[in-house]
Amino acid sequence: IRFHECSSPEEMVVDTDEYDLGISLETIEHIPPAIVDGYLQIISRSVTTIVFFTVPNETGLPFLIKYIAKKVLYRDSKDEEYTIAEFWNELLGRTTNVHRNEHKGFNYRLFIKQLENYFHVDHVMGIPIGWLPASLSFTIGIVARPKTF
């Protein structure tokens, strides 16, 4: 097992031996969008079989529930505030109209499209309740295989 903590793709030094499995849990939404591709390229070249990603669902009903819960439970949150327009755009899944900052403006559907540039996406599921549609889940699990170029 090797753990890599990096602030940029350039810092991600991988061994010459390939990895059998890759895991990214609740991380991608915290990476600035401009450098996500760099990480995905390195992971896709380094992992031989499967990569498991989990990301938050920050749109629709799950977004609304999280938003209300944060307002009620975490009144002193340091999260960037939503404008009224951003709130409605996030709720309706139009996250390209929302200033992206950590969870704010993150869209798992757009991430999956980005992921498909480097991976074959085998399965997308809601977590923790697998029978719920992903769109109604708080967390999204993605199972992917690296493309061979």
C-alpha positions as CSV (number, residue, x, y, z in Angstrom):
1,I,0.0,0.0,0.0
2,R,1.3,3.4,-0.9
3,F,-0.3,6.7,0.1
4,H,0.4,9.8,-1.9
5,E,-0.4,13.3,-0.6
6,C,0.1,15.9,-3.3
7,S,-0.9,19.5,-3.9
8,S,-0.4,19.2,-7.7
9,P,-0.1,16.4,-10.3
10,E,3.6,17.2,-10.7
11,E,4.1,16.2,-7.0
12,M,2.5,12.8,-7.6
13,V,5.5,10.6,-8.0
14,V,4.5,7.0,-8.6
15,D,6.7,3.9,-8.6
16,T,7.7,2.3,-11.8
17,D,5.7,-0.8,-10.8
18,E,2.1,-0.5,-11.7
19,Y,-0.7,-0.5,-9.0
20,D,-3.4,-3.1,-9.0
21,L,-6.0,-0.9,-7.5
22,G,-6.7,2.8,-7.1
23,I,-8.9,4.5,-4.6
24,S,-10.0,8.1,-4.4
25,L,-12.5,8.7,-1.6
26,E,-14.2,12.1,-1.3
27,T,-11.2,13.9,-2.8
28,I,-11.8,15.0,-6.4
29,E,-14.2,17.8,-5.4
30,H,-11.4,19.5,-3.4
31,I,-9.0,19.6,-6.3
32,P,-9.1,22.8,-8.4
33,P,-10.9,21.9,-11.7
34,A,-8.0,23.0,-13.8
35,I,-5.7,20.3,-12.5
36,V,-8.0,17.3,-12.1
37,D,-7.1,16.1,-15.6
38,G,-3.4,15.9,-14.5
39,Y,-4.3,13.6,-11.6
40,L,-6.6,11.4,-13.8
41,Q,-3.8,11.0,-16.4
42,I,-1.3,9.8,-13.8
43,I,-3.8,7.4,-12.2
44,S,-5.0,6.0,-15.5
45,R,-1.3,5.2,-16.5
46,S,-0.4,3.8,-13.1
47,V,-3.3,1.5,-12.2
48,T,-3.7,-1.8,-14.0
49,T,-7.2,-3.0,-13.1
50,I,-9.8,-0.9,-11.2
51,V,-10.2,2.5,-9.7
52,F,-12.9,3.3,-7.2
53,F,-13.9,6.9,-6.8
54,T,-16.4,8.4,-4.4
55,V,-17.7,12.0,-4.8
56,P,-20.5,14.0,-3.3
57,N,-23.8,14.7,-5.0
58,E,-24.1,18.4,-4.8
59,T,-27.2,18.9,-7.0
60,G,-30.9,18.4,-6.7
61,L,-32.6,17.0,-3.6
62,P,-29.4,15.8,-1.9
63,F,-28.0,19.4,-2.3
64,L,-31.1,20.9,-0.8
65,I,-31.0,18.6,2.2
66,K,-27.3,19.2,2.8
67,Y,-27.8,23.0,2.4
68,I,-30.6,23.1,5.0
69,A,-28.6,20.8,7.4
70,K,-25.5,23.0,7.1
71,K,-27.6,26.2,7.8
72,V,-29.2,24.6,10.8
73,L,-26.3,22.6,12.3
74,Y,-23.2,24.5,11.1
75,R,-24.2,28.1,11.4
76,D,-20.5,29.1,11.7
77,S,-19.5,27.3,8.5
78,K,-16.6,28.7,6.6
79,D,-18.0,27.5,3.3
80,E,-18.4,30.0,0.6
81,E,-22.0,31.3,0.5
82,Y,-24.3,30.8,-2.5
83,T,-25.9,33.7,-4.2
84,I,-29.7,33.2,-4.8
85,A,-28.9,32.5,-8.5
86,E,-26.2,30.0,-7.6
87,F,-28.5,28.3,-5.1
88,W,-31.2,27.7,-7.8
89,N,-28.6,26.7,-10.4
90,E,-27.0,24.2,-8.0
91,L,-30.5,22.8,-7.1
92,L,-31.4,22.4,-10.8
93,G,-28.0,20.8,-11.7
94,R,-26.8,23.8,-13.7
95,T,-23.5,23.9,-11.9
96,T,-21.6,25.6,-14.7
97,N,-23.4,28.7,-13.6
98,V,-22.0,28.4,-10.0
99,H,-18.6,29.6,-8.8
100,R,-16.7,26.4,-8.2
101,N,-15.1,26.2,-4.8
102,E,-14.6,22.8,-3.1
103,H,-18.1,21.2,-2.9
104,K,-19.7,24.4,-4.2
105,G,-20.4,24.0,-7.9
106,F,-19.2,20.4,-8.0
107,N,-21.2,18.1,-10.4
108,Y,-20.6,14.4,-10.3
109,R,-22.1,14.0,-13.8
110,L,-19.5,16.4,-15.3
111,F,-16.8,14.6,-13.4
112,I,-17.9,11.3,-14.9
113,K,-17.7,12.8,-18.4
114,Q,-14.2,14.0,-17.5
115,L,-13.3,10.6,-16.2
116,E,-14.4,9.0,-19.4
117,N,-11.4,10.6,-21.2
118,Y,-9.1,8.3,-19.3
119,F,-11.3,5.4,-18.0
120,H,-14.0,3.1,-19.0
121,V,-16.8,3.8,-16.4
122,D,-18.2,0.4,-15.5
123,H,-20.6,1.3,-12.7
124,V,-22.1,4.4,-11.1
125,M,-24.1,3.9,-7.9
126,G,-25.6,5.7,-5.0
127,I,-23.9,5.2,-1.6
128,P,-24.8,4.1,1.0
129,I,-28.1,2.8,-0.4
130,G,-27.2,1.1,-3.7
131,W,-30.8,0.7,-4.9
132,L,-31.5,4.4,-4.8
133,P,-30.8,6.2,-8.1
134,A,-27.5,8.1,-7.9
135,S,-29.3,11.3,-8.4
136,L,-31.0,10.9,-5.1
137,S,-27.9,9.7,-3.2
138,F,-25.7,11.9,-1.0
139,T,-22.6,10.1,-2.3
140,I,-21.8,8.7,-5.7
141,G,-19.6,5.6,-6.1
142,I,-17.8,5.1,-9.5
143,V,-16.0,2.0,-10.6
144,A,-13.7,2.5,-13.6
145,R,-11.0,0.7,-15.6
146,P,-8.1,2.7,-17.1
147,K,-8.1,2.9,-20.9
148,T,-5.1,1.6,-22.6
149,F,-3.6,4.0,-25.1
